[in-house]
């Protein structure tokens, strides 16, 4: 049986030069693209400039239209929106607006007065049994809390006297003294802190002032009242006091004098009036300092002294002096 050998037949169709769209005589048009809102997209809004170039290939010659994209003079706008929690700007903003409070009484009082200011809470297992209502509030408002051990809480709070709890909270909004004095008050009591930087003294003073019903503290550095150690010593007293800030203490005292406040300085001078014989005005300001300082004294101010046995050259601590002065004022 003979088998026919396969033969290759030549295709009748002749090879032709492929027609490329770039060599076409007609210009190809495309429909402009649109975004989701139906507006022309940014890519379709770009300007196009055409340029014909000649191309010689084999024995043929043609023109190729080349389209060049041009953005023009438009500038790309910077994206705006909420910052990431890890953005440097967000971190700096949080550090300026937030502070840490530790100590059982300080944290419990803060929760009673302004719970919305709490950002985050750390507590030990033992403390978590006492603050169940706080943890429930945080869970309902989708705020974070962490149950940690003593060592981690010490690292978070920065102190071994944390009392089993530490809170990250928003700082209380301070008032300017000038704005505070715009409202007329028939009775008022303020305490001005002069050159006080000891956190223990500031905390004890805030606790004493809140105990006797002082309205606010006048300071030239509001950060001194935001010390975590001072807030622990105050045991919640800071939440019941207004923070009144003035750029310069002597200008603040002058504003208080013009507003009709009685300015009282504590003195060690034997010629000063006894506190038991002092008549307090309806509006009074006590100027307290950690050391003897007469730089803020002016004519018309009241100088009083606390009677004692004169066996010690040094006077009492500023917190003890404040307690005696405010007790006399409160019972007057």
KASULNOR-V846172 format. One record per backbone hydrogen bond with DSSP energy under -0.5 kcal/mol. NH is the residue of the N-H (numbers start at 1). CO is the residue of the C=O. Records with the same first field share a line. If there is no record, write none. Layout:
NH=CO / CO
This chain:
4=2
9=7
20=18
23=20
24=21
35=39
38=35
41=33
45=41
46=43
47=70
49=68
51=66
53=64
55=62
57=55 / 60
60=57
62=55
64=53
65=22 / 63
66=51 / 64
68=49 / 66
69=67
70=47
74=71
87=84
91=87
92=88
93=89
94=90
95=91
96=92
97=93
98=94
99=169
101=167
103=162 / 165
107=103
108=104
109=105
110=106
111=107
112=108
113=109
114=110
115=111
117=114
118=115
119=168
120=168
121=144
122=166
123=146
124=164
128=124
129=125 / 126
130=127
131=127
135=131
136=132
137=133
138=134
139=135
140=136
141=137
142=139
143=138
144=119
146=121
148=123 / 146
153=149
154=150
155=151
156=152
157=153
158=154
165=162
166=122
167=101
168=120
169=99 / 167
170=117
171=97
175=243
177=245
180=176
181=177
182=179
183=180
184=182
188=282
190=284
191=216
192=286
193=218
194=192 / 288
195=193
197=195
199=197
202=198
203=199
204=200
205=201
206=202
207=203
208=204
209=205
210=206
211=207
212=208
213=210
214=209
215=189
216=189
217=242
218=191
219=217 / 244
224=221
225=222
226=223
227=224
231=227
232=228
233=229
234=230
235=231
236=231
237=234
239=236
240=237
241=238
242=215
244=217 / 242
245=175 / 243
246=219
252=248
253=249
254=250
255=251
256=252
257=253
258=254
259=255
260=257
261=256
262=283
263=261
264=262 / 285
265=302
266=287
267=304
272=269
273=303
275=305
277=274
278=275
280=278
284=188 / 282
285=262
286=190
287=264 / 285
288=192 / 286
290=194
297=294
301=298
302=263
304=265
305=273
307=305
321=317
322=318
323=319
324=320
325=321
326=322
327=323
328=324
329=325
330=326
331=327
332=328 / 329
